[in-house]
Amino acid sequence: ATRATNPFENRRFKYKELKVITHDFKNIIGKGGFGLVYFGKLQDGIPVAVKMRSESSKRGNAEFLAEARHLARVHHKNLVSLIGYCKNRKHLGLVYEFMDGGNLEHRLRGGDVSHGETPLTWLQRLKIALESAYGLEYLHRSCRPPLIHTDVKTQNILLTSNLEAKLSDFGLTRAFSSESKTHTSTRPAGTIGYLDPEYYTTSRLSEKSDVYSFGIVLLVLITGQSAIIDDDDGEKVNIANWVHERLSEGYLDRLIDLRIRGDCDHNSVRKVVDLALQCTQHVGRDRPTMTEVVEGLMESLQMVLCSMQSSSIETSDDSGVAADVQSVDVLEIEEAR
């Protein structure tokens, strides 16, 4: 992968600079395992997100600095860029590019209606899934040594205002040896609902652990549900089990998010459901690679675009469809891989 030119690459900030950038840490835009995230602007007006490690954080300095180390060496269109860092005896901070569209979880929960945010269409959801898959495929295939993200979830997929998707939060990312492609960890990893079930018995993470988590992301995109669902009996079940149960009853329609149910290509949805269920197989070796996931999502996207073009020809009203199709140039997305 070619290394992007970044004028701020590895820039070290003083703590007092971060105070100026963030207007004395005035505007909180997020909260993670390390601490709070603040909005800021560099001297030239470029908006940034500043993540500061809180003293009460359960994650140590080593993990915080691991995030900086990993991000300093990964460069991909669908991974959030690290602009710089701050490290002194009292403070640790990371400065990122600012993603003005918020995170995917927020958008799926309804977004900001006051700012005119509408529910994501199936086409938009597919594009977000594909771009996120590209970022994950890059970590697994193009990094040396390869990287396991270990905390793939809708909250860690950030969006621009144009709905370009980028993976974020690399604090728990692990390097794994190219021979075993696994990493043994006794520390907590991932998020309940998204975490590879194999991890509970083996304490081992692999690239297939990321594939499992990504499969859960796909199911959340399709259904609009959370990764853990309250079923009809009031018990909490994993979304993969919930989907299996609905499919066994022959209810594909009832799986689809109500907000897009009447306006999506059901063949395409079925293909992504099947792909997601392959990703969430209990045994890691039975899951596809992220390259295979990317290929499956590309095929599904092509199905949607063909269906939309056919529909526009039949109705001879292609104004809205043309705009949607134009917003997703498959060749352009493929070239960004």
C-alpha positions in Angstrom: 0.0 0.0 0.0 1.3 3.4 -0.9 2.1 5.7 2.0 -0.1 8.8 2.0 1.6 12.2 2.2 0.5 13.8 5.5 2.1 17.1 6.5 1.3 16.4 10.1 2.6 12.9 10.2 4.0 12.0 13.6 3.7 15.5 14.8 4.2 15.9 18.5 2.0 18.5 20.3 2.7 20.1 23.6 -0.2 19.9 26.1 -0.6 23.7 26.1 -1.1 23.5 22.3 -3.9 21.0 22.8 -5.5 23.4 25.2 -5.5 26.1 22.5 -6.7 23.7 19.8 -9.6 22.5 21.9 -10.4 25.9 23.5 -9.4 24.5 26.9 -11.2 21.2 26.2 -14.5 22.8 26.0 -16.4 20.8 23.4 -16.8 17.0 24.2 -17.8 15.0 21.2 -17.3 11.5 22.5 -16.2 9.1 25.2 -14.2 5.9 25.0 -12.3 3.4 27.1 -9.4 5.8 27.4 -11.2 9.0 28.2 -13.0 11.9 26.6 -12.7 13.0 22.9 -12.8 16.8 22.2 -13.4 18.8 19.1 -10.6 21.2 18.1 -9.2 23.2 15.2 -5.6 23.5 14.2 -4.0 26.9 13.6 -4.9 26.7 9.9 -8.5 25.9 10.7 -8.4 22.2 10.0 -11.0 20.4 12.3 -9.6 17.6 14.5 -10.7 15.2 17.2 -8.5 15.1 20.3 -8.6 12.0 22.5 -7.2 12.5 26.0 -6.4 9.6 28.3 -8.1 10.1 31.7 -6.4 9.3 34.9 -9.3 6.9 35.8 -8.9 5.0 32.5 -8.6 1.3 33.0 -6.5 1.1 29.9 -2.8 1.7 30.5 -0.2 4.0 28.9 1.1 1.0 26.8 -2.3 0.5 25.1 -2.8 4.2 24.5 0.6 4.4 22.9 0.0 1.2 20.9 -2.9 3.1 19.2 -0.5 5.9 18.2 2.1 3.4 17.0 -0.4 1.4 14.9 -2.0 4.5 13.4 1.4 6.0 12.5 2.1 3.1 10.2 -1.3 2.5 8.6 -2.5 4.6 5.7 -5.7 3.8 4.0 -8.7 5.8 2.8 -11.0 3.8 5.1 -9.0 4.1 8.3 -9.1 7.3 10.5 -5.8 9.2 10.1 -3.6 10.1 13.1 -2.4 13.7 12.8 -0.2 13.7 15.9 0.1 13.0 19.6 1.0 14.5 23.0 3.0 12.7 25.6 4.5 14.1 28.8 4.7 13.0 32.4 1.1 13.9 33.2 -0.8 13.8 29.9 -1.3 11.5 26.9 -3.3 12.6 23.9 -4.0 11.6 20.3 -5.0 14.0 17.5 -7.1 12.6 14.7 -8.8 13.9 11.6 -12.3 14.9 12.5 -15.2 12.9 11.1 -18.2 15.2 10.8 -20.8 12.6 10.2 -20.6 11.0 13.6 -20.5 7.2 14.1 -22.6 4.5 12.4 -24.3 3.4 15.6 -25.6 7.0 16.1 -26.9 7.2 12.4 -28.6 3.8 12.7 -30.3 4.9 15.9 -31.9 7.8 14.0 -29.1 10.4 13.6 -29.6 14.1 14.2 -33.1 14.8 12.9 -32.7 18.6 13.7 -29.8 18.6 11.1 -31.9 16.9 8.5 -30.4 13.5 8.9 -32.7 10.9 7.3 -32.6 7.1 7.8 -29.8 5.4 5.9 -31.0 3.7 2.7 -30.0 0.2 1.8 -27.6 1.5 -0.9 -25.9 3.8 1.7 -25.7 1.0 4.2 -24.1 -1.3 1.6 -21.5 1.3 0.6 -20.6 1.9 4.3 -20.2 -1.8 4.8 -18.0 -2.1 1.8 -15.8 0.8 2.7 -15.4 -0.5 6.3 -14.5 -4.0 4.9 -11.8 -2.4 2.7 -10.2 -0.8 5.8 -10.3 -4.2 7.7 -9.0 -6.1 4.7 -6.1 -3.6 4.5 -5.2 -4.3 8.2 -5.2 -8.1 7.6 -3.5 -8.2 4.2 -1.4 -5.1 3.6 0.2 -4.4 7.0 3.5 -6.1 8.0 3.0 -7.6 10.5 -0.7 -7.9 9.9 -3.0 -6.3 12.4 -6.1 -7.5 14.2 -8.4 -4.6 15.1 -10.2 -6.7 17.9 -13.0 -4.1 18.5 -15.0 -3.8 15.2 -18.5 -2.5 15.9 -20.8 0.2 14.6 -19.6 2.7 17.2 -16.1 2.4 15.8 -17.1 3.1 12.2 -17.0 6.8 11.7 -18.6 8.8 8.8 -18.0 12.0 7.0 -20.9 14.2 6.1 -20.9 12.5 2.7 -21.2 9.1 4.4 -17.7 8.0 3.6 -16.8 5.3 6.2 -13.6 4.9 8.2 -12.6 2.4 10.9 -11.4 4.0 14.2 -10.3 3.2 17.7 -7.1 1.2 17.4 -6.3 1.1 21.1 -6.8 -2.7 21.4 -5.3 -3.5 18.0 -2.9 -6.5 18.0 -0.1 -7.5 15.7 0.0 -11.2 15.0 2.7 -13.4 13.6 2.3 -14.3 9.9 2.8 -18.0 10.8 0.1 -18.6 13.4 -2.1 -15.5 12.5 -3.3 -15.5 16.2 -2.6 -13.5 19.3 -3.1 -14.9 22.8 -4.5 -12.4 25.2 -5.5 -12.5 28.8 -6.7 -8.9 28.8 -10.3 -8.0 27.9 -10.8 -7.5 24.1 -13.7 -6.3 22.1 -17.3 -5.6 23.0 -20.0 -8.0 24.2 -22.3 -8.9 21.3 -19.5 -8.4 18.8 -16.8 -10.5 20.4 -15.7 -13.8 18.8 -17.3 -16.7 20.8 -14.0 -18.7 20.3 -12.2 -16.0 22.4 -14.1 -17.1 25.5 -12.7 -20.6 25.3 -9.3 -20.1 23.8 -8.3 -16.5 24.8 -7.0 -16.4 21.2 -7.7 -13.6 18.7 -7.2 -13.9 15.0 -8.1 -12.2 11.8 -11.2 -14.4 11.9 -12.2 -12.7 15.2 -12.5 -9.4 13.2 -14.5 -11.3 10.6 -17.0 -12.4 13.2 -17.4 -8.9 14.6 -17.8 -7.5 11.1 -20.6 -10.1 10.5 -22.4 -8.7 13.5 -22.0 -5.2 12.0 -23.6 -6.4 8.8 -26.6 -7.9 10.7 -27.0 -4.6 12.6 -27.0 -2.7 9.3 -29.7 -5.0 7.8 -32.0 -5.2 10.8 -31.5 -1.8 12.6 -31.3 -3.8 15.8 -28.6 -3.8 18.5 -26.0 -6.6 18.7 -27.8 -7.9 21.8 -31.6 -8.1 21.4 -34.4 -8.6 23.9 -36.4 -11.5 22.5 -40.1 -12.1 22.8 -39.5 -13.9 26.2 -37.6 -10.9 27.6 -34.3 -12.7 27.4 -31.2 -11.2 25.8 -30.0 -13.0 22.7 -27.2 -12.4 20.3 -28.3 -10.9 17.0 -26.9 -13.8 15.0 -29.0 -16.3 16.9 -32.0 -14.0 16.5 -31.6 -13.8 12.8 -31.1 -17.6 12.5 -34.4 -18.1 14.4 -36.3 -15.7 12.1 -34.9 -17.3 8.9 -35.8 -20.8 10.1 -39.4 -19.6 10.3 -39.1 -18.2 6.8 -39.3 -14.5 7.7 -36.6 -12.7 5.7 -38.9 -9.6 5.4 -39.3 -9.4 9.1 -35.5 -9.2 9.5 -35.1 -6.0 7.5 -35.1 -2.7 9.2 -38.7 -1.3 8.9 -37.3 2.0 7.7 -36.0 0.4 4.5 -38.1 -2.7 4.2 -40.3 -1.3 1.4 -37.5 0.2 -0.6 -34.6 -2.3 -0.9 -33.6 -5.1 -3.3 -34.5 -8.2 -1.3 -32.1 -10.5 -3.3 -29.2 -8.2 -2.4 -30.3 -8.2 1.3 -30.5 -12.0 1.3 -27.0 -12.2 -0.1 -25.7 -10.0 2.7 -27.6 -11.9 5.3 -26.0 -15.2 4.1 -22.6 -13.5 4.1 -23.1 -12.2 7.6 -24.1 -15.7 8.8 -20.9 -17.1 7.3 -18.9 -14.5 9.1 -20.5 -15.4 12.4 -19.9 -19.1 12.2 -18.9 -20.4 15.7 -15.6 -21.9 14.4 -13.2 -19.4 13.0 -11.8 -21.6 10.2 -15.4 -21.8 8.8 -15.6 -18.0 8.3 -14.5 -16.2 5.1 -11.5 -13.9 4.9 -12.1 -10.2 4.6 -11.1 -10.4 1.0 -14.0 -12.8 0.4 -16.3 -10.6 2.4 -15.3 -7.6 0.2 -16.1 -9.6 -2.9 -19.5 -10.7 -1.6 -20.4 -7.1 -0.7 -19.3 -5.9 -4.2 -21.6 -8.5 -5.8 -24.5 -7.4 -3.6 -23.9 -3.7 -4.5 -23.9 -4.6 -8.2 -27.2 -6.3 -7.7 -28.7 -3.2 -6.1 -27.4 -0.9 -8.9 -28.6 -3.2 -11.7 -32.1 -3.4 -10.0 -32.2 0.4 -9.6 -31.2 1.0 -13.3 -33.8 -1.5 -14.5 -36.5 0.1 -12.3 -35.6 3.6 -13.7 -35.9 2.3 -17.3 -39.3 0.7 -16.6 -40.7 3.9 -15.0 -38.8 6.3 -17.3 -38.2 8.5 -14.3 -34.6 8.1 -13.5 -33.9 11.5 -11.8 -33.7 10.2 -8.2 -32.3 6.9 -9.1 -29.5 8.5 -11.2 -28.5 10.6 -8.3 -28.3 7.6 -6.0 -26.4 5.5 -8.6 -24.0 8.3 -9.3 -23.2 8.5 -5.5 -21.9 4.9 -5.6 -19.4 4.4 -8.4 -18.4 0.8 -8.0 -15.2 1.1 -10.1 -14.2 4.1 -8.1 -14.7 2.3 -4.8 -12.8 -0.8 -6.2 -9.8 1.4 -7.2 -9.6 2.8 -3.6 -9.1 -0.7 -2.2 
